[in-house]
Amino acid sequence: MKTTGPYAVLKITHNVLLALQIMITAALFYFGFTRSRIATLSDTLYINYHIAVFIFVAIALWFSAFFFKRKLMQIARNPGWPLQKKTGQYKMGSFVQWILLDAATLLCGVSYYYTVNIIFLVLAVVLMLYFFLLAPVKTKMVYLLGLNPADIEEI
């Protein structure tokens, strides 16, 4: 694999972000598992906190997909763009999508740490699996950007 170029940058960034997610969530699980809940919240506040976290995760998932699709539509509307501009827009869309998923996963891990509710840990693992599925693949990138066969070697 080339160590330069847009595809290599995307691949390395994705792997680093995924490794950070796994390490932080594992640490929060360990520290949360070894103690009980920090604060005892009232039942209504406890439920409202759960709802707020789930709403934030849903909004992060929706906005990340929306922003990425918007960047892809922008690329599709401008077929005459040079390769650097197309890959730049693709990278920007991917980075925003990954950062929002990172934030949602981190929020779920911190919520598990504070509440010791296993549902947050399960949600964090599901978000990490989804993040894993969003890994950059060269064939997917070529298809989504509408590249020529000659451009494949440059990415």
C-alpha positions in Angstrom: 0.0 0.0 0.0 1.2 3.5 -0.8 1.9 5.6 2.2 0.9 8.8 0.5 -2.2 9.9 -1.4 -5.8 10.4 -0.4 -6.6 6.7 0.0 -3.6 6.0 2.3 -4.5 9.1 4.4 -8.1 7.9 4.8 -7.1 4.4 5.7 -4.6 5.4 8.3 -6.9 8.0 9.8 -9.8 5.5 10.0 -7.6 2.8 11.6 -6.3 5.3 14.2 -9.8 6.6 15.1 -11.1 3.0 15.4 -8.1 2.0 17.7 -8.8 5.0 19.9 -12.5 4.2 20.1 -11.7 0.6 21.2 -9.0 1.7 23.7 -11.1 4.4 25.3 -14.3 2.3 25.5 -12.3 -0.6 27.0 -10.8 1.7 29.6 -14.2 3.2 30.5 -15.7 -0.3 30.7 -12.9 -1.5 33.0 -13.1 1.6 35.3 -16.9 1.6 35.3 -17.1 -2.2 35.9 -14.9 -2.0 39.0 -17.1 0.4 40.9 -20.8 1.2 41.3 -22.7 4.2 40.1 -21.2 7.6 41.1 -24.4 9.5 41.5 -27.8 8.2 42.3 -30.1 10.2 40.1 -33.8 10.4 40.6 -35.7 8.0 38.4 -37.0 10.8 36.1 -33.6 12.4 35.7 -32.1 9.0 35.1 -34.6 8.2 32.3 -34.3 11.7 30.9 -30.5 11.2 30.7 -30.9 8.0 28.8 -33.3 9.6 26.4 -31.0 12.6 25.8 -28.0 10.3 25.0 -30.1 8.2 22.6 -31.4 11.4 20.9 -27.8 12.7 20.6 -26.6 9.4 19.1 -29.5 9.3 16.6 -28.8 12.9 15.6 -25.1 12.2 15.2 -25.9 9.2 13.0 -28.4 11.1 10.8 -26.2 14.2 10.4 -23.1 12.2 9.6 -24.9 10.2 6.9 -26.6 13.4 5.6 -23.3 15.4 5.4 -21.5 12.5 3.6 -24.3 12.0 1.1 -24.3 15.8 0.5 -20.6 15.8 -0.3 -21.2 12.8 -2.7 -24.0 14.7 -4.4 -21.8 17.7 -4.7 -19.1 15.6 -6.4 -21.7 14.0 -8.7 -23.0 17.4 -9.8 -19.6 18.5 -10.9 -18.1 15.8 -13.0 -15.4 18.1 -14.4 -13.7 18.6 -11.1 -10.0 17.5 -10.9 -9.1 14.5 -9.0 -7.6 16.5 -6.1 -10.9 18.4 -5.5 -13.0 15.2 -5.7 -10.8 13.4 -3.2 -10.7 16.4 -1.0 -14.5 16.6 -0.8 -14.6 12.8 -0.2 -12.0 13.1 2.6 -13.9 16.0 4.2 -17.2 14.1 4.1 -15.5 11.0 5.6 -13.8 12.9 8.3 -16.9 14.7 9.5 -18.8 11.4 9.4 -16.1 9.6 11.4 -15.8 12.4 14.0 -19.5 12.5 14.7 -19.5 8.7 15.1 -16.5 9.0 17.4 -18.3 11.6 19.5 -21.4 9.4 19.8 -19.3 6.4 20.8 -17.4 8.4 23.4 -20.6 9.7 24.8 -21.9 6.2 25.1 -18.7 5.1 26.9 -18.8 8.0 29.3 -22.5 7.4 29.9 -21.7 3.8 30.8 -19.0 4.9 33.1 -21.3 7.2 35.0 -24.4 5.1 35.1 -23.0 1.5 34.8 -25.9 0.7 32.5 -24.9 -2.0 30.1 -27.1 -0.6 27.3 -24.6 2.2 26.8 -21.8 -0.2 26.4 -23.8 -2.3 23.9 -24.6 0.9 21.9 -20.9 1.9 21.9 -19.9 -1.5 20.5 -22.6 -1.3 17.8 -21.4 2.2 16.9 -17.8 0.8 16.7 -19.0 -2.0 14.4 -20.7 0.5 12.2 -17.6 2.7 12.2 -15.6 -0.4 11.1 -18.0 -0.9 8.2 -17.3 2.6 7.0 -13.6 1.8 6.4 -12.4 3.3 3.1 -12.1 0.8 0.3 -10.5 1.7 -2.9 -13.2 0.2 -5.1 -15.9 2.0 -3.2 -14.0 5.2 -3.5 -13.6 4.8 -7.2 -17.2 4.0 -7.7 -18.5 6.9 -5.5 -16.2 9.4 -7.1 -16.8 8.3 -10.6 -13.1 8.0 -11.4 -11.6 6.9 -14.7 -9.4 3.8 -14.8 -6.4 6.1 -15.2 -7.1 7.9 -11.9 -7.1 4.7 -9.9 -3.4 4.6 -9.7 -3.2 8.1 -8.3 -5.3 7.4 -5.3 
